Amino acid sequence: MGEHLIALRDVSLGYRGVPVLTGVSFAIERGDFVALVGPNGAGKTTLLRGMLGLVPTLAGRIEWGFDRLASPPGYVPQRDSLDPIFPLTAYEVVLMGTYASLPPLRPIGARRRHLAADCLERVGLAALARRPYWELSGGQKQRVLIARALAAEPHMLFLDEPTAGVDREAEAAIIALIAEQNQQHGMTVALVSHHLGRIQSAVRSVITVDEGRVEKLVAAGLAPDAGDELAPWRRGVQRA
């Protein structure tokens, strides 16, 4: 077994005291690329937000393998709260990501400015650093938001449907970018998606969320099945 970055132990998650998911137990190891898949309304976003501490844990416990205050997880939400006409450049949006570890009242120093520029370069948008955020295409905006998450220097990156609403070319570019962060930079990734689709070749394990049930599947070496995209994982069920 590898090093666990996060482990859920019989966790229940929900809102206003009402559970949406119950008895959730699994662990994500350092360097993993996990896809959280399932139908609309199944609770994928609730699970992701629960791991981030944005949804109350009603029962059980969540254990972290690193100091979240010193290195907060990177998070790319499904819909960003930035007003699309807010007068920020792409670089300034990414620079916001460095605030996560900035002590109160501490000015932004040269290291963080260089870090923001480096993260923009990592997502292939260094040439657009001074472009207003609102002028960017949907795919470019998503890459800027990924760069903003990377600027927090996280141990783990959480993404909620990062390719929603973009064209196929942009989708391929975003998936390739996330896979690169995992494979070349060792970033641990948890990504929400309705289906595996184009990310099938990049993910290393799958967490299915359906009808309140959560199950982690690990690669079993099977050939893909045209009628069941989870076939390569079906015989590798990992139950805690």
N, C-alpha and C positions, 0 to 999 in steps of 0.2 A: 504494500500500500504506500502511496505517496503522501506528501504533506497536505493536510486538509487546510484550505483557506477559509472555508465556512462549512459548518455542519448543523443540520436541523434535527432535533431530537423530539419526535412525537409532537410536532408543532401544530397549533390551530391558529388560523389567521382570519380576521373578519373586521366588520365595521359595527360600531355602536353595540358591541358585545355579542353580535350575531355572527357565528362562524361561517365562512365561505369555504374554507379548506380545513380539514381536520386530520390528525394523525400523520402529519407529513414528516418523513425521516429520510434523509439522504445527505451525502457530503459531496463537495466539489473540491478537487485536488488542484494544487498549484500546476499551472500549465495546461489545464483542461480547456476545451471549447465545448460548452454545453448549450444545446438548443432546448428551449422550453416550448413545446408544441401542443396544440390542441385547438378545438373549435372556438368560435367567438363566444364570449361570456363564460368560458370554462373556469377562469380564475388565474390565467397565466400572468397577467399584470399584477394581480393581487399577490401572487407568490413572489414575483420579482421585487415589488415594492415592500413586501414583508421582509425579505432578506436585507433590504436597505434600511429597515427600521421606519419606513414611511407608513406602514400599516400595522396596527397593534397586534402583538403576539398575545393571544388569549389563553394559550396553554403551551406547555413544553418550553424548550429553550433553543436559542440560536447561539452557536459558539463560533467565534472568529479566531483565525490563526495568525492575526496581525493586529497592530494597534490602529484602530480606525480613526482615532483623533490625530495621530501623527501622519497617517496616510489614508485619507478618506477614499472609499470606492469611487471610481469614475462612473457617471450615470448619464446616459442619453435617453431622455424620456420620449414617450410616443409623440406627444405634442409639446413643443417647447413653449415656455411662457413669454419668450421675447416678443414684443410687439414688432411685427414685420416692418413697420416704418420707423422704428426707433433709430436715431442717427448714430449707429455704431458701425465701425468697419469690421471686416472679417477678423483682423488682428485683435481688435479690442474685445470682440466676443470671446476669442480664445484666451486672451489675457484674464478674463473673468474666471477662468478655470483655476488659475493660480491662487485665487483668493482663499480656496478651501483650507490651505495650510498656512495662511498669512496671519500672524498674531494681530490682535486688535490694535488699531491706530498705527500699525507699522506701515510705512510707505512701500510702494512696489519698487524693488531694487532691480539692478541690471540683470541679475541671474534669472529672475522671473520673466523679465522682458525677453531675454534670449531664449528661455524655455518656450514661451508662447510662439516665438518665431520658428523655433525648431519643430514644434508640434504641427504648425501649419505646413511646414515643408514635408513632414512625415505623411501628411494626407494629400500631398501633391498640389497645394494651393498657395504656395509661397508668392507666386506672381500676382495673386489677388488679395494680398494682405491689406491694401489700402482701399479696396473696393467696398462700398457700402453693403452691409449684410442684406438689406432688402432687395438689392439688385441681383443677387445670386440666384441661380436656378435651384430647384428643389434638391437635386443631388448634391450640388455644391454646398447648400446650407447644411445638409446632413453631415457632410464631411467636416465642415467647420465645427459642428456640435460634437463630433467625435474628437476632433483636435482639442476642443475645450475640455472634454472629459479627460483626455490624456495629459493635459496641462496640470491636472491635480496630482500627477505622478502616482497613480493608483497601483495597488497590487492586483486589483481585479476590476474589470470593466463590465458594467451592466448596460444592456441596450434593449429598449422596448420597441420592437418592430421598426428597425432603423431604415428599412427600404420601403415603408408604406408611402404610397402616393408618388413614387418616382418612376421614370420610364425604365425599360429593360436594360439599356446601356448604363444608366446611373446605378441601377440595382447591382449589376455585375461589378462595377467599380467599387461600390461600397463594400460588397461581400469580399472582394479581393483585398481591400484595405484592412478589414477586420481580421481576415485570415493571416495577413502578413504580420499584424501586431501579435497574433498568437504564435505563429510558427517561427518568425525571425526575432521577435523581441521578447518572447516568453510570457506575453500577457495572458492572464487567465480571463476567459470570456464567458458570460452567461447572456444569451440572446433569446428574446421572445419572438416567435414567428407562428403564423397560422399553420404552416406546413414547412417541410424541409426544403423542397424545391432546389434552388441553386446552392443552398448552403450545405447540402448533403455531403459533398466531398470534403468540406472543411471541418465539420463537427466531429468530435471524438466520443461524445455521449449525448443521450437524449433524455429529457425529462418530460413525460407525457402528463398532461393535466386534462381531466375529463370527468364530468359529473361528480366533482368533489374529490376524485381520487388522483393521487400523485404517485408516479412510479418512475424510477430512474432505470434506463436501459443502457447497457454498454455494448460496444461493438462485438458482434459474434462471428464476423467473417463470412456472412451469407451474401449471396448475390442479390442485388435489388430485385424487387418484385413489382411488375407494372401495376398490380392492383393494391399494393401495400408498401408505401414508401418507408415504413418502419421495419420491413423484413430484415435488413441487415443487423438490426438490434434485437429482434424479438426473442432470440434464444439466449440473450445475454442480460436478462433481468437481474438487477442488483437491488435486493431488498435489505433495508437496514434492520 
